Amino acid sequence: MRLPQFSDQLMLTIEQISHLTGVSKSTLRYWEKSFHDCLKPSRTLSNRREYSLEDLERIKTIKLLLEKEHLTPYGARLRLLELFPPQPEGERGRQVKSGKLPGSPPL
């Protein structure tokens, strides 16, 4: 069976992330606060969370660190910072606050 290839620009909703990872939406929102250095989903104009494929990998890693390796949230945060060093604000995710999507023609 061949898996589909996805674009790096693919953005997922919190519902889709919850379904793919088995992590509840409330837990995802809690992790966003607890692991704020590593997990920062983008926001739409209506302030809805949008997760990148990189965010999906980070969530899977957080779940693994907490459930399988039995790390505390502090220990998991330290390990995440080793695995995923923080990037400057402008280089990570997609912020759509301007009302214009990246790559769209000028108005």
Biotite code that builds the C-alpha atoms (Angstrom):
import biotite.structure as struc

atoms = struc.array([
    struc.Atom([0.000, 0.000, 0.000], chain_id="A", res_id=1, res_name="MET", atom_name="CA", element="C"),
    struc.Atom([1.378, 3.363, -1.015], chain_id="A", res_id=2, res_name="ARG", atom_name="CA", element="C"),
    struc.Atom([0.929, 6.342, 1.310], chain_id="A", res_id=3, res_name="LEU", atom_name="CA", element="C"),
    struc.Atom([0.032, 9.704, -0.207], chain_id="A", res_id=4, res_name="PRO", atom_name="CA", element="C"),
    struc.Atom([2.669, 12.431, -0.323], chain_id="A", res_id=5, res_name="GLN", atom_name="CA", element="C"),
    struc.Atom([1.666, 15.664, 1.354], chain_id="A", res_id=6, res_name="PHE", atom_name="CA", element="C"),
    struc.Atom([2.889, 19.172, 0.768], chain_id="A", res_id=7, res_name="SER", atom_name="CA", element="C"),
    struc.Atom([4.861, 21.002, 3.446], chain_id="A", res_id=8, res_name="ASP", atom_name="CA", element="C"),
    struc.Atom([2.140, 23.680, 3.247], chain_id="A", res_id=9, res_name="GLN", atom_name="CA", element="C"),
    struc.Atom([-0.601, 21.283, 4.404], chain_id="A", res_id=10, res_name="LEU", atom_name="CA", element="C"),
    struc.Atom([-2.296, 22.604, 7.536], chain_id="A", res_id=11, res_name="MET", atom_name="CA", element="C"),
    struc.Atom([-4.458, 20.476, 9.814], chain_id="A", res_id=12, res_name="LEU", atom_name="CA", element="C"),
    struc.Atom([-7.206, 21.438, 12.247], chain_id="A", res_id=13, res_name="THR", atom_name="CA", element="C"),
    struc.Atom([-7.156, 20.517, 15.931], chain_id="A", res_id=14, res_name="ILE", atom_name="CA", element="C"),
    struc.Atom([-9.899, 17.955, 15.175], chain_id="A", res_id=15, res_name="GLU", atom_name="CA", element="C"),
    struc.Atom([-7.738, 16.275, 12.522], chain_id="A", res_id=16, res_name="GLN", atom_name="CA", element="C"),
    struc.Atom([-4.662, 16.275, 14.783], chain_id="A", res_id=17, res_name="ILE", atom_name="CA", element="C"),
    struc.Atom([-6.723, 14.783, 17.606], chain_id="A", res_id=18, res_name="SER", atom_name="CA", element="C"),
    struc.Atom([-7.996, 12.039, 15.316], chain_id="A", res_id=19, res_name="HIS", atom_name="CA", element="C"),
    struc.Atom([-4.531, 11.238, 13.899], chain_id="A", res_id=20, res_name="LEU", atom_name="CA", element="C"),
    struc.Atom([-2.743, 11.126, 17.264], chain_id="A", res_id=21, res_name="THR", atom_name="CA", element="C"),
    struc.Atom([-5.418, 9.928, 19.661], chain_id="A", res_id=22, res_name="GLY", atom_name="CA", element="C"),
    struc.Atom([-4.770, 12.984, 21.858], chain_id="A", res_id=23, res_name="VAL", atom_name="CA", element="C"),
    struc.Atom([-7.883, 14.870, 22.983], chain_id="A", res_id=24, res_name="SER", atom_name="CA", element="C"),
    struc.Atom([-8.412, 18.458, 21.853], chain_id="A", res_id=25, res_name="LYS", atom_name="CA", element="C"),
    struc.Atom([-8.295, 19.718, 25.446], chain_id="A", res_id=26, res_name="SER", atom_name="CA", element="C"),
    struc.Atom([-4.954, 17.952, 25.968], chain_id="A", res_id=27, res_name="THR", atom_name="CA", element="C"),
    struc.Atom([-3.593, 19.502, 22.772], chain_id="A", res_id=28, res_name="LEU", atom_name="CA", element="C"),
    struc.Atom([-4.585, 22.955, 24.029], chain_id="A", res_id=29, res_name="ARG", atom_name="CA", element="C"),
    struc.Atom([-2.928, 22.195, 27.385], chain_id="A", res_id=30, res_name="TYR", atom_name="CA", element="C"),
    struc.Atom([0.262, 20.990, 25.652], chain_id="A", res_id=31, res_name="TRP", atom_name="CA", element="C"),
    struc.Atom([0.334, 24.202, 23.620], chain_id="A", res_id=32, res_name="GLU", atom_name="CA", element="C"),
    struc.Atom([0.683, 26.082, 26.931], chain_id="A", res_id=33, res_name="LYS", atom_name="CA", element="C"),
    struc.Atom([2.977, 23.553, 28.617], chain_id="A", res_id=34, res_name="SER", atom_name="CA", element="C"),
    struc.Atom([5.339, 23.133, 25.661], chain_id="A", res_id=35, res_name="PHE", atom_name="CA", element="C"),
    struc.Atom([5.100, 26.701, 24.369], chain_id="A", res_id=36, res_name="HIS", atom_name="CA", element="C"),
    struc.Atom([8.776, 26.707, 23.318], chain_id="A", res_id=37, res_name="ASP", atom_name="CA", element="C"),
    struc.Atom([8.222, 23.796, 20.937], chain_id="A", res_id=38, res_name="CYS", atom_name="CA", element="C"),
    struc.Atom([4.551, 23.689, 19.995], chain_id="A", res_id=39, res_name="LEU", atom_name="CA", element="C"),
    struc.Atom([3.062, 26.833, 18.475], chain_id="A", res_id=40, res_name="LYS", atom_name="CA", element="C"),
    struc.Atom([0.304, 26.180, 15.969], chain_id="A", res_id=41, res_name="PRO", atom_name="CA", element="C"),
    struc.Atom([-0.501, 28.958, 13.549], chain_id="A", res_id=42, res_name="SER", atom_name="CA", element="C"),
    struc.Atom([-3.754, 30.887, 13.807], chain_id="A", res_id=43, res_name="ARG", atom_name="CA", element="C"),
    struc.Atom([-6.237, 31.824, 11.115], chain_id="A", res_id=44, res_name="THR", atom_name="CA", element="C"),
    struc.Atom([-7.964, 35.187, 10.907], chain_id="A", res_id=45, res_name="LEU", atom_name="CA", element="C"),
    struc.Atom([-10.784, 33.725, 12.991], chain_id="A", res_id=46, res_name="SER", atom_name="CA", element="C"),
    struc.Atom([-8.163, 32.613, 15.577], chain_id="A", res_id=47, res_name="ASN", atom_name="CA", element="C"),
    struc.Atom([-8.498, 28.889, 14.885], chain_id="A", res_id=48, res_name="ARG", atom_name="CA", element="C"),
    struc.Atom([-5.446, 26.707, 15.355], chain_id="A", res_id=49, res_name="ARG", atom_name="CA", element="C"),
    struc.Atom([-3.735, 25.272, 12.272], chain_id="A", res_id=50, res_name="GLU", atom_name="CA", element="C"),
    struc.Atom([-1.085, 22.607, 12.712], chain_id="A", res_id=51, res_name="TYR", atom_name="CA", element="C"),
    struc.Atom([1.716, 21.885, 10.251], chain_id="A", res_id=52, res_name="SER", atom_name="CA", element="C"),
    struc.Atom([3.142, 18.438, 9.580], chain_id="A", res_id=53, res_name="LEU", atom_name="CA", element="C"),
    struc.Atom([6.082, 19.473, 11.771], chain_id="A", res_id=54, res_name="GLU", atom_name="CA", element="C"),
    struc.Atom([3.628, 20.224, 14.605], chain_id="A", res_id=55, res_name="ASP", atom_name="CA", element="C"),
    struc.Atom([2.125, 16.766, 14.071], chain_id="A", res_id=56, res_name="LEU", atom_name="CA", element="C"),
    struc.Atom([5.570, 15.183, 14.534], chain_id="A", res_id=57, res_name="GLU", atom_name="CA", element="C"),
    struc.Atom([6.154, 17.233, 17.679], chain_id="A", res_id=58, res_name="ARG", atom_name="CA", element="C"),
    struc.Atom([2.814, 16.128, 19.133], chain_id="A", res_id=59, res_name="ILE", atom_name="CA", element="C"),
    struc.Atom([3.603, 12.491, 18.398], chain_id="A", res_id=60, res_name="LYS", atom_name="CA", element="C"),
    struc.Atom([6.981, 12.973, 20.107], chain_id="A", res_id=61, res_name="THR", atom_name="CA", element="C"),
    struc.Atom([5.396, 14.621, 23.173], chain_id="A", res_id=62, res_name="ILE", atom_name="CA", element="C"),
    struc.Atom([2.953, 11.719, 23.455], chain_id="A", res_id=63, res_name="LYS", atom_name="CA", element="C"),
    struc.Atom([5.803, 9.208, 23.199], chain_id="A", res_id=64, res_name="LEU", atom_name="CA", element="C"),
    struc.Atom([7.922, 11.022, 25.797], chain_id="A", res_id=65, res_name="LEU", atom_name="CA", element="C"),
    struc.Atom([5.062, 11.274, 28.297], chain_id="A", res_id=66, res_name="LEU", atom_name="CA", element="C"),
    struc.Atom([3.401, 7.890, 27.810], chain_id="A", res_id=67, res_name="GLU", atom_name="CA", element="C"),
    struc.Atom([6.160, 5.499, 26.739], chain_id="A", res_id=68, res_name="LYS", atom_name="CA", element="C"),
    struc.Atom([9.262, 7.023, 28.331], chain_id="A", res_id=69, res_name="GLU", atom_name="CA", element="C"),
    struc.Atom([7.325, 8.206, 31.415], chain_id="A", res_id=70, res_name="HIS", atom_name="CA", element="C"),
    struc.Atom([9.046, 11.596, 31.502], chain_id="A", res_id=71, res_name="LEU", atom_name="CA", element="C"),
    struc.Atom([7.617, 14.439, 33.529], chain_id="A", res_id=72, res_name="THR", atom_name="CA", element="C"),
    struc.Atom([6.370, 17.433, 31.533], chain_id="A", res_id=73, res_name="PRO", atom_name="CA", element="C"),
    struc.Atom([9.591, 19.255, 32.496], chain_id="A", res_id=74, res_name="TYR", atom_name="CA", element="C"),
    struc.Atom([11.744, 16.337, 31.327], chain_id="A", res_id=75, res_name="GLY", atom_name="CA", element="C"),
    struc.Atom([9.749, 16.051, 28.105], chain_id="A", res_id=76, res_name="ALA", atom_name="CA", element="C"),
    struc.Atom([10.193, 19.799, 27.486], chain_id="A", res_id=77, res_name="ARG", atom_name="CA", element="C"),
    struc.Atom([13.980, 19.484, 27.894], chain_id="A", res_id=78, res_name="LEU", atom_name="CA", element="C"),
    struc.Atom([14.103, 16.517, 25.520], chain_id="A", res_id=79, res_name="ARG", atom_name="CA", element="C"),
    struc.Atom([11.934, 18.357, 22.978], chain_id="A", res_id=80, res_name="LEU", atom_name="CA", element="C"),
    struc.Atom([14.286, 21.325, 23.020], chain_id="A", res_id=81, res_name="LEU", atom_name="CA", element="C"),
    struc.Atom([17.142, 18.933, 22.203], chain_id="A", res_id=82, res_name="GLU", atom_name="CA", element="C"),
    struc.Atom([15.205, 17.242, 19.392], chain_id="A", res_id=83, res_name="LEU", atom_name="CA", element="C"),
    struc.Atom([13.553, 20.373, 17.982], chain_id="A", res_id=84, res_name="PHE", atom_name="CA", element="C"),
    struc.Atom([15.658, 23.489, 18.677], chain_id="A", res_id=85, res_name="PRO", atom_name="CA", element="C"),
    struc.Atom([13.523, 26.662, 18.740], chain_id="A", res_id=86, res_name="PRO", atom_name="CA", element="C"),
    struc.Atom([13.356, 28.606, 15.489], chain_id="A", res_id=87, res_name="GLN", atom_name="CA", element="C"),
    struc.Atom([12.951, 32.352, 15.115], chain_id="A", res_id=88, res_name="PRO", atom_name="CA", element="C"),
    struc.Atom([9.314, 33.456, 15.161], chain_id="A", res_id=89, res_name="GLU", atom_name="CA", element="C"),
    struc.Atom([9.135, 34.360, 11.458], chain_id="A", res_id=90, res_name="GLY", atom_name="CA", element="C"),
    struc.Atom([10.507, 31.055, 10.190], chain_id="A", res_id=91, res_name="GLU", atom_name="CA", element="C"),
    struc.Atom([8.055, 28.652, 11.798], chain_id="A", res_id=92, res_name="ARG", atom_name="CA", element="C"),
    struc.Atom([4.472, 27.923, 10.806], chain_id="A", res_id=93, res_name="GLY", atom_name="CA", element="C"),
    struc.Atom([2.171, 30.271, 8.978], chain_id="A", res_id=94, res_name="ARG", atom_name="CA", element="C"),
    struc.Atom([0.638, 33.341, 10.490], chain_id="A", res_id=95, res_name="GLN", atom_name="CA", element="C"),
    struc.Atom([-2.395, 34.506, 8.539], chain_id="A", res_id=96, res_name="VAL", atom_name="CA", element="C"),
    struc.Atom([-3.122, 37.651, 10.552], chain_id="A", res_id=97, res_name="LYS", atom_name="CA", element="C"),
    struc.Atom([-2.581, 39.884, 7.514], chain_id="A", res_id=98, res_name="SER", atom_name="CA", element="C"),
    struc.Atom([-5.602, 38.431, 5.724], chain_id="A", res_id=99, res_name="GLY", atom_name="CA", element="C"),
    struc.Atom([-3.397, 37.329, 2.851], chain_id="A", res_id=100, res_name="LYS", atom_name="CA", element="C"),
    struc.Atom([-2.079, 33.822, 2.338], chain_id="A", res_id=101, res_name="LEU", atom_name="CA", element="C"),
    struc.Atom([1.607, 33.348, 1.527], chain_id="A", res_id=102, res_name="PRO", atom_name="CA", element="C"),
    struc.Atom([2.143, 33.311, -2.228], chain_id="A", res_id=103, res_name="GLY", atom_name="CA", element="C"),
    struc.Atom([-1.134, 35.006, -3.039], chain_id="A", res_id=104, res_name="SER", atom_name="CA", element="C"),
    struc.Atom([-1.080, 37.849, -5.566], chain_id="A", res_id=105, res_name="PRO", atom_name="CA", element="C"),
    struc.Atom([-0.994, 41.439, -4.291], chain_id="A", res_id=106, res_name="PRO", atom_name="CA", element="C"),
    struc.Atom([-4.319, 43.214, -3.937], chain_id="A", res_id=107, res_name="LEU", atom_name="CA", element="C"),
])
